[in-house]
Amino acid sequence: MKCINTAPVMLRCTVILFFLSILTPSAEAQTDDLFSEARETMLQATQFMVEKVSTRGGYVWHYYEDFSRRWGELEAYDTQIWIQPPGGTVGMGDIFLNAYNATGDEYYYHAAEKAAKALIWGQHEAGGWNYLVDFAGDRSLKRWYDTIGKNAWGFEEFYHYYGNATFDDYVTTSAAQFLLRIYLVKLDPRFKPALDKAIDFILESQYPLGGWPQRYPLRNEFSKDGLPDYSSYYTFNDDVIRNNIEFLINCYLTLGEERLLDPIRRGMNFYLITQQGNPQAGWGLQYNMELEPASARTYEPPSVRPATTYNHAMLLMDFYKYTGDRKFLARIPDAIEFLENSRLPEEATEGGRYTHAAHLEPGTNKPIYNHRSGSNVRNGRYWWDYSDENLIRHYGQKTTVNIDRLRQEYERVNALPPDEATKNSPLKVEPFQGAHTPQQYYDLSLGTTSRIPDPSEVQSLIHSLDSQGRWLSTGERISDPYTVSETGEESNTALHGDEYGAPIRDTSDRKYISTRVYSANMSLLINYLNQQADH
């Protein structure tokens, strides 16, 4: 507004500006309104998930809008819930606890309680968890394995009902971690027996050499295409051993049980035991009882893997920082030399996109590649050879390894004397230095994002919630629905549909209720609330 410098006009301008200041909300008031709307949106969305979507407190990943069909990693029955994060019951429970921490609203804690109770109901008698829980019991679950699971081409972990628990896909360890987390929130003794049972399971299932199998109690009853049952093998795949070590460290930090130290140390030593000799000083994904790299699923050949080698070498540096023992650094130079010597030739890098083959043949160090043909479990097959033509798409056959970063980090850590390296070690014997007590100090949350949305994105999230409290989505990745033709032929029920295993995505305009979308949106709003609270 332009004001002329005369007294009467100045008076009118002052009066007008005064009334505008009354009618126009301040920036602070607008922020307060947005903060309140964000909280209300979070609560409405959570009430819908808890009261309309959950099955006895648990969740799968995706639901048709009318709930006529639902999916975890594969299609699920109405009586089933999925375990593994980020989309399953564990991931949802973590989001509820994150929301409880951000708001103090007990509704979120009660939602997390329901998720914990669902997990406890589905806990195997030995103490671990399977991929999914069926509230209708084993009779129903066995039927699922004999129909949907058996026809999920490429998902061979679902071809056979073992009746035991798995460490694959972070299943058992993530469920145990969530029970630890919810127990620590209020030290509610109701959760302690199931938590102790899970800890005992992880301790009992550890081999004397320090590694863990994929499944436990041990079974050796299912052979696929003439390959041995791999579920009892020493398993690095999906970070089984790393996740178990980290969980036990979290338990040691928060529960203070010295009995956990020996399993932790044996787990770390297992990485040293399984590093291959020169000149192929890397690691495989799984090992047989003779500690040889072994095959698992029919597209997981016995191999030494560059990406696994990189990750293990980085992890060994963490172990040095935990212990101050230089044995964990001793053979990292051998791993670096192996990675340098196993680079792909330039013509196989696809224009510099990749540095290594995913699988290298033990002994020869030749790249080996997986292929498949057919359309389902009855006419399809996998095989591997030395050709990089027509590769499967659902399990990467080439990879990129940042050897320079590994070398730089090794040089930095190797230069640290043990006392300096271990100054922040979770295994260091010393008085607790944090605020309050360890139970209140350590953040054990999973499946979170650190990104903070701006106000316009917060408003968009608020406005995208529909009148029923749903964030609906389209284009979700699901497996083919289970069907039986008139001639009795069962359909392929896997996520990977074409000849090369490309992922299936619903390209129609069908609406889904997705725990993935709910969790992502809630995480952003939680971060916004936390940021505003810090100000």
C-alpha angles and dihedrals in degrees: 000000000000115000124199114222100248124113099239093047091045089054091052091049091050092051093047093048090048092055092044089054089055095047098042115071115233120245088251092054091048090052091050090051092050090048091053093045091050091053092048092049091051091051094048092049092048094048089055093050094046099040102032108023110034125091106220089327097315134101146204123210109258135017132188109247090251093043091239091131135015140186142207113171082318132015112294138203121247089251094055136088130192123231113198124090148271096037103019136077095291093053092049092049090053092051090051091053091047089053091047091053091049098046109019087225109150091211089077092049090052089050089053089048090056091051090050092050090051090053092048091051089054097043111124115244088248091057107259135090140245122224091266139018124220116202088198089066136233094316089065095038093053089053089052091053091048093053118018097022096044092052098048097110110214094014094097093162086074098048094088135042105226098172091220137094132272139216090197118117090013088285106142096028095050092049090049091047091053092051089051091050097049091045090055094051094072102354086242106183092212089079098044099082093054091044092051090047090053092048091050089050092055092047094047095047094053114106117233090251090059105256129111132225122237093244134024145231085045120257129179100182110106124073122180121200091342094305118128121256102273098190093097094049123113100269131207093158113118088012092282095160095039092049092050092050092049092048091051090049090052089051091049091050095048105028098031098219112162091198087077095063098077094050089048092052094045089050091053092046090054089072089060093047094053101046106114124239124262135312089028097042098165140100139254129218096247137010133206122230090276088059092247121140104263141194122253121170114016091262093050104079124188099276149141109244125212094204091050089048092053093049094047093049090052090048092051088061089056089051089054088052089050096049111016087229111139092204086087090062098041100093102029089100087057090053091049091050090050091052092049092051096047099055116136117256111259094254091058097050093083094236095325094307094121136035103189145021112252093233129038122191112247111249099007098050089216117150112253123197136200127230136174139195136191131042109259146012092281101052101019131093141175128217139164133220140146097279121104093200122113096005124187112261103206096065113042114243097189130040144183120240121189099216093170092058091048092050093048093049091048091052091050096047094040089058092058115098113229095255092054094041093054099043091110098031115146087214096053115122106234142109115287109266101188131095120283109341132324091259090063098036111057120078108221097171121139135200097025132143124217095207115117115210121224119240093264091055090048089053090049091053090049093050094045092063107098128224092270093054096258133138098205122197140189135207096043122171108244137156122253110277113254112258138163118214125224088262091054097255114147120221128241105264100190131114092238111070116168130069093272097042101254112175119262117236125182102242095183125095092255113142122232136194103222130188086203092061093042092051094046093049093044091050091055093049091046090053090050092052092048091050092050091047090053089056 
